[in-house]
């Protein structure tokens, strides 16, 4: 192994162990402070529930350690242990055209990744989530979801991969720009078709039965210029007891989805505060800003990848016998994991700031900050959320601010 390859190997290990250290810090912080009931939660949770929350987080974190170690070992063996070379040479030996060759290359990797994740997903769903009262799914439903997801992933990934490889073949000098345009177009198309084509394959959507709530939602959205196309209840309870609500649709016309679990646990004012929060994201153009920022980063990354992929330096560096575009893409993706890690707190900082803005917007729109606070308390309580995350861990991994920070921020603006 050459010195540059050793440097990459060590750097990746540093990134992995930095993540493990942050998880350890978070666990240590939880064990140290996890027995204290915050003033914001007094009267809402007791010591028994707090202990259950602590145990849930600890068990999930330990599971993440084991899962991460396994997958990282597999990845490092694949890249540095010669498996990539064997696999790449096997694909090259088929001597089939560029597009179908690449399609086979990436689909087999997709299936391998899916297969390796199955035992961990089963354990997490039927052992951990079931132990703490969240799982309501059955093995039959889980298997059905797995097959559906695999088929949908195959269709979507095969389509976009084939189109991307065709572009690379016919436009070798400008493919980075056209492939970026392809991915952007594909993302927008998925935003349109997902709620109408893909989501109904997994869940049943029915109009909400509470006419008072429906009218309240439409009146609330009208204040910010959002036209509500339909308000649906989703049968999330057949898989989980976790709660959620979200918008779909691009532009002013929205389709609002409420988990049936949310409808069971929240009163109307609390549901309105959740939707007002989502409306805040739309009004403040957070989703648009996120899309623009992510696409600009993707464009830069695509151009840098293009420059790297122009020569065989990666093939030489990783001692591959056959120079294929596909193997180089895998290596570039691996290097991207290393480069992206230090930027995680930067990206999450802006998403957390957007959450604060949406909370403030919700309170201003509804004129009822207490409902937003009670919603956050209920969501944290029902989902066994960590009330005491380590600040550094939260900076790296939390896209939403810790719940205590959100509640205190709301109280400051009242």
Secondary structure, DSSP 8 states (H G I E B T S, - for coil): --HHHHHHHHHHHHHHHHHHHHHHHHHHHHHHHTT---GGGBTTB-HHHHHHHHHHHHHHHHHHHHHHHHHHHHHHHHHHSSHHHHHHHHHHHT---HHHHHHHHHHHHHHHHHHHHHHHHHHIIIIIIHHTT-B---HHHHHHHHHHHHHHHHHHHHHHHHHHHHHHHH-TTTHHHHHHHHHHHHHHHHHHHIIIIIGGGT--EEE-S-HHHHHHHHHHHHHTT-EEEEEEEE-GGGTBS---EEEE-SSSEEEEEEEHHHHHHS-HHHHHHHHHHHHHHHHTTHHHHHHHHHHHHHHHHHHHHHHHHTSSHHHHHTT-SS--HHHHHHHHHHHHHHHHHTTHHHHHHHHHHHHHHHHHHHHHHHS-HHHHHHHHHHHHHHHT--SS--HHHHHHH-SS--HHHHHHHHHHH-
